[in-house]
């Protein structure tokens, strides 16, 4: 099966994110519309080669059975919402998620308008956000984002289901984070580095024995019972305006378990009271779980 190019895409300059809810009774029409999406992705990639365009569409856990009742990804489940004191990661389900990425913003707007026309009178737009590369792929906090991402062929190994009817697909989790930049900027650089567990300018990770137990890199670098790293492929990008800034966090993986464990480690305090102190400076405002099927699955409408 052929994965949608947007799942394992290399970093771009720009991104556009859309989320829709399907209108009542429109599941058959939406299923037919989604069958046209792989051809749209190919048309844009081939028509604007300098843009390095890639696209991704994923179906929400609550919408899947209505669109594709014959089969369901075995691990597709609701977003694993978190609440621990003032730390909250809510579940905000949506039916469809579209990610368009390119090195040309105008090409992304072409993609967005084509998608809007394709889903007109079938689905309602509920969320839109433009993302962009900030400096050398940094978050607005000033730290490089996605340093631990798998590289090369390993990206597909981490992100894509390898076998079965859903081979070439990916479990996708999306969160919209809003940063408290005023609070963050009051920290010294050393304190900021301790929050992340790596240096800010050079992007060098602390040695394990020097890393605070509350460091972001400590709380998100997890291993399973066999000692294997629980990796995800991040496709996150910053968003921002004059007044507010944040991150659209996107996880792609061959299982939702890795993201779920990671989120739990970030928000829930361990027995010694440690949690990810980066969560003191940013707020998750949305949380949605999806599955991005292969091109063939979309084109065959799940048959």
Phi, psi and omega in degrees: 000150184259118178291149171296137187299332183292341182295311185254016184302144173286162184302145177237177178279329187223155174215154174225130183242134178228141172229138183232154164247136182286135179288151184306132176077005185260011182302315179299320180292321178291320178301318177293323179294319180294334177295339179271349187294316179303321178295323177296316178302315181295319181299316181290320179295320181281327183284335181227069186299331180288346181276342183052049184287144169215150181229159180211132169235136180228149185253133182292155184299325182277343181264344189302309187296329178288331180273317186229075187289346186283331182203151183224137175305132192297332184254007181291121186214165178301159178300134183280078184303150182232143170208121179216100184063234179275355180273118185227134170233095189284160168265126177227085187293140171230158184277322184224141176233128177242130172240121174242132181227145181193169174266004176231122182292327180296324178294324176296323178291327173297314179300315181298315181293325177295319179292319178300320178292321182296325184257005180304133179066011178240328182212152182254129177291126183246339185206136171216144181204137175261130176249162182204157175286131179249117183054226181266066179061046178256156170280166178296343175291347179098000181257146178298133181260137176081024181302325184273007182300142173297151184241157174059222182295338181292339177301313180292323180299321181282319192274333193250140170295133189270329189223166175087185184296341181253019175303141183085357177264173184212140172278125188240131174238136185230132175227142174257114179256140173244122183274147169265084188291327179297316179294318181296318185286349175282346178283148170290162178301319179299318180293321176298317179297323178293326177297319181275327186083025175205161180286153187279306185284310185279342181061046178253124182288142176300151167299148186304320183285348179254001185272125177301147180290351177259003184291144180303317181292333177287318185284340183252357177262091188248157176232151178276184184298337180267003179086011179272141178296135179267087188270154168226161172256115180272133174241032186287154173212149177290156168228159180182162174219187178297327189263335186210151183217157179184202185220134166269107183269129181227125176247130173240132184202159178282357175208146176282350186299320184297314179296318182299315178296320181295314180297319178299318180293328180288317190263328184267132178288140177279187184299336179264005178087009182276138172216176183285111184289350172297333180291351174282349187237007179210153183233125173284124182254341175223162174201119187221143181246135184220169166231129179261102183285170179292165176302317182296321179299316179295313184294327179271002179056037176078007181272000000 
